[in-house]
């Protein structure tokens, strides 16, 4: 009996690869090994400030607070909240940053509101200020951090310049840098990106969007 071979058309393979790529972008389903900075002889950065006076430097505080917030398993949904900070199980990418900074002593809602009042021309996309939502928009945080944080490299191959607790912005997204790295030493990110997201941590290279900036609170 002759053997029969099933030939999968190249287009089907292409569709399958595309489907896996899209799924991984939102779900991060492809397993990745994790490494630490020590595996690449990268010294951990510690800031010289302790905004909330809790005995932890700000860089460590921001990173730890990020993990604490994500441990509550927030669900992605864009909602408006009187008072600004989400008070339920929902949130968006900016809330990861806002809660992390607040627990380190930086009230991003108040800080951004004051900056908008002091320099409205720096925020041309804001027609009418609303402190309940302004600090939860990536475009506004981009302006604020550019004005008040330390700008660092966006070259992900400069692995020693990426540290846990740093902030990275994309065209429509924002995240905190994790302590974990990929096999090349490039950082993972901690973020809230999708309603169907499986894990809150993923390689920076797995998030397929343009990196706009890289900041450190100082």
C-alpha positions in Angstrom: 0.0 0.0 0.0 1.3 3.4 -0.9 1.9 5.9 1.8 -0.2 9.0 1.6 1.3 12.3 2.5 -0.6 15.3 3.6 1.0 18.5 2.4 0.0 21.6 4.5 -0.1 24.6 2.2 2.4 27.3 3.1 -0.5 29.7 3.6 -1.9 27.6 6.4 1.5 27.5 8.1 1.7 31.2 7.8 -1.7 31.7 9.3 -0.9 29.3 12.2 2.4 31.2 12.9 0.5 34.5 12.7 -2.2 33.2 15.1 0.5 32.0 17.6 2.2 35.4 17.3 -0.9 37.3 18.0 -1.9 35.1 20.9 1.5 35.4 22.4 1.4 39.2 22.1 -1.8 39.2 24.3 -1.4 36.1 26.3 2.4 35.5 26.4 1.8 31.8 25.9 5.3 30.9 24.7 7.4 29.8 27.7 10.6 31.7 28.4 13.5 31.0 30.7 14.2 33.7 33.2 17.6 35.0 34.4 18.7 37.6 36.9 21.0 40.6 36.5 23.6 38.6 38.5 23.7 36.1 35.7 25.1 38.9 33.5 27.2 40.6 36.2 24.8 43.5 36.3 24.8 45.2 39.7 21.4 46.1 41.1 20.7 49.8 41.1 19.5 51.4 44.4 18.4 55.0 44.5 19.6 57.4 47.2 16.1 58.6 48.1 13.4 57.2 50.3 10.3 59.3 49.6 8.0 57.6 52.1 10.6 57.1 54.7 9.9 53.4 55.1 13.6 52.3 55.0 13.5 51.2 51.4 15.1 53.2 48.6 12.6 54.5 46.0 13.8 52.2 43.2 13.3 49.1 45.4 10.0 50.4 46.8 8.6 51.0 43.3 9.5 47.5 42.2 8.2 45.8 45.3 4.9 47.9 45.1 4.5 46.8 41.5 4.6 43.1 42.5 2.2 43.8 45.4 -0.3 45.5 43.1 -0.2 42.7 40.5 -0.5 40.1 43.2 -4.1 41.3 43.6 -4.8 39.9 40.1 -6.3 43.1 38.6 -8.5 42.6 35.5 -8.0 44.8 32.5 -10.9 47.2 31.9 -10.9 50.9 31.1 -13.3 52.7 33.5 -13.7 56.1 35.0 -13.4 56.5 38.7 -14.5 59.3 40.9 -11.3 59.8 43.0 -9.1 58.6 40.2 -7.5 55.4 41.6 -9.5 52.3 40.8 -11.3 50.9 43.9 -12.3 47.5 42.5 -10.7 44.6 40.7 -10.2 46.5 37.4 -7.4 48.6 36.0 -5.3 49.5 33.0 -1.6 49.7 32.3 -1.2 53.2 33.8 -2.7 51.9 37.1 0.3 49.6 37.6 2.6 52.6 37.5 0.3 54.8 39.6 -0.2 52.3 42.4 3.5 51.4 42.4 4.5 55.1 42.7 1.9 55.8 45.3 3.1 53.0 47.6 6.6 54.5 47.3 5.4 57.9 48.4 4.6 59.5 45.0 1.0 60.4 44.4 1.0 60.5 40.7 -2.6 61.9 40.5 -1.6 64.9 42.6 1.7 65.4 41.0 0.3 65.3 37.5 -2.6 67.6 38.4 -0.1 70.2 39.8 2.1 69.9 36.7 -0.8 70.4 34.3 -1.8 73.5 36.3 1.8 74.9 36.3 2.5 74.2 32.6 -0.7 73.6 30.7 1.2 74.3 27.4 3.2 71.1 28.0 0.0 69.1 27.7 -1.6 70.2 24.4 -3.9 67.2 24.2 -5.7 68.1 27.4 -8.6 70.4 26.6 -10.1 70.4 30.1 -8.1 69.1 33.1 -9.7 66.2 35.0 -7.5 64.9 37.8 -9.6 61.7 38.0 -8.4 60.5 34.6 -5.5 62.6 33.4 -2.9 60.6 35.4 -4.3 57.4 33.9 -3.5 58.3 30.3 -0.2 57.2 28.8 0.2 60.3 26.7 0.1 62.5 29.8 2.4 60.3 31.8 4.9 60.5 28.9 4.9 64.3 29.2 5.2 64.2 33.0 8.0 61.7 33.2 9.9 63.5 30.4 9.7 66.7 32.5 10.4 65.2 35.9 12.1 61.8 35.7 15.5 60.8 34.5 15.5 59.8 30.8 17.5 56.7 29.9 18.4 54.6 26.9 15.7 52.9 24.8 18.3 50.5 23.4 17.3 47.1 24.9 20.8 45.7 24.0 22.3 48.0 26.6 21.2 45.5 29.2 23.1 47.1 32.1 21.0 50.3 31.8 17.7 48.5 32.4 16.9 48.1 36.1 14.0 46.7 38.2 11.6 49.6 39.0 12.4 51.6 35.8 9.5 52.7 33.7 9.2 52.0 29.9 6.6 53.6 27.7 5.4 52.5 24.3 3.1 54.4 21.8 0.0 53.3 23.7 1.3 51.4 26.7 3.4 51.7 29.8 5.1 49.1 32.1 7.5 48.6 34.9 10.8 46.8 34.4 11.1 43.5 36.1 14.1 41.9 37.9 13.9 39.0 35.4 15.7 38.9 32.1 15.8 36.7 29.0 18.8 34.6 27.9 20.4 37.6 26.3 20.1 39.8 29.5 17.3 41.9 28.1 14.6 42.8 30.6 11.1 41.5 31.2 8.3 43.9 31.9 5.5 43.9 34.5 2.3 45.2 33.1 -1.5 45.1 32.6 -2.2 44.9 28.9 -5.3 42.9 28.0 -8.5 41.4 29.3 -7.3 38.0 28.2 -3.8 38.3 29.6 -2.5 35.1 31.3 0.6 36.5 33.0 1.5 40.0 34.2 5.2 39.4 33.3 6.7 39.1 29.8 9.9 39.7 28.0 10.2 43.3 26.8 10.9 42.0 23.3 7.6 40.1 23.3 5.5 43.2 23.5 5.3 44.2 19.9 5.0 48.0 20.1 7.5 50.8 19.6 9.5 51.7 22.7 9.1 55.5 23.1 11.0 56.1 26.3 12.7 54.7 29.4 12.6 56.6 32.7 13.8 56.3 36.3 12.3 58.1 39.2 14.9 60.3 40.9 
